[in-house]
Amino acid sequence: MDVTFLGTGSAYPSPCRGASAIVFRAEGECWLFDCGEGTQTQFMKSALRAGRITKIFITHLHGDHMFGLPGFLCTVSLQCGSTPTNQHVDIYGPVGLRSFIRMSLEVSHSQLVFPYTVHEYGTYRLLENEQFTVKAFKLYHRIPSFGFVITEKDRPGRLNVGKLQELGLQPGPLYGKLKLGSAVTLESGQTISPCDVLGDPVPGRKICILGDCSGVVASGAAQLCRDADLLIHEATLDDGQMEKAKDHGHSTPKMAAEFANLCRAKRLVLTHFSQRYKPPGLVSEGDEDVTVLKTQAESVLMGQSVILAEDFLTISIPLKKPL
């Protein structure tokens, strides 16, 4: 499981930072969170494949988070060739997203070779499958904006192969059945339950990705994000400009770190920086060093390390130890 930042700047893409876009990958799943202008170009500069994306989540309908979506869909379609494919893309976003996509494609006479479905938020449980649940929660911003919680379901423990062989069960389909939680009956009539041969379960991981915000609206947001393995939070401006940040519906490092403390996040990643903040070595007159944001956040987290997102940075989220 990992996340890759394709764009970490606010407002517009620049030579230093692309507009907002994050890719989440886990065992065959490849999802895109936000799709700012130029996201398809960022894919081409990375080791990621745009055609692997099956789900797209848009935090809110400001241009730097969704202007790249029509172009991205068309790029993927062109890469598929002229033959219709079985690929299907699910797109999740606030009310109005469906009209934006439909109008953009109609006016430009663009035709996609794959089907897509737009799911405008009606409930806060967006999806659930065998591996994950994804929930959304409201944020304070100038327009409706949302955060997402990706929760991996607990994994079954390891099979005790030695014990299975002692019981006379050789490797085969029945191993898989036990792994999935079903009991099996041997030819002798003996029944083996999963709890007899499975080790302790492996807890699932949790990733929280917040859109633009100056705080959370939902009272249960901190609980949803409780013990997140990775919290991705915007920090558009530094703490010295907190009032300006709040007036525009944005956060500072201190605000991000306070939410991280509230939900006991294990790792905090700051992103969505104003274009005035440049990486060390690229700071020129009128710019500011982005590392000041890291320092400010770490002072609130009492020494816990904070990660500053950079374009094409990939962060791995390792498996947890069994309970």
Buried (B, 14 or more C-beta within 10 A) or exposed (E): BBBBBBBBBBBBBEEBBBBBBBBBBBEEBBBBBBBBBBBBBBBEEBEBEBBBBBBBBBBBBBEBBBBBBBBBBBBBBEEBEEEEBEBEBBBBBBEBBBEBBEEBBEEEEBEBBBEBEBBBBEEBEBBEEEBBBBBBBBBBBEEBBBBBBBBBBBBBBBBBEEEBEEBEBEEEEBBEBBBEEEEBEEEEEEEBEBEEBBEEBBBBBBBBBBBBBBBBBBEEBBEBBBEBBBBBBBBBBBBEBBEEBBEBBBBBBBBBBBBBBBBEBBBBBBBBBBBBBBBEEEBEEEBBBBBBBBEBBBBBBEEBEBBBBBBBBEBEBEEBEEE
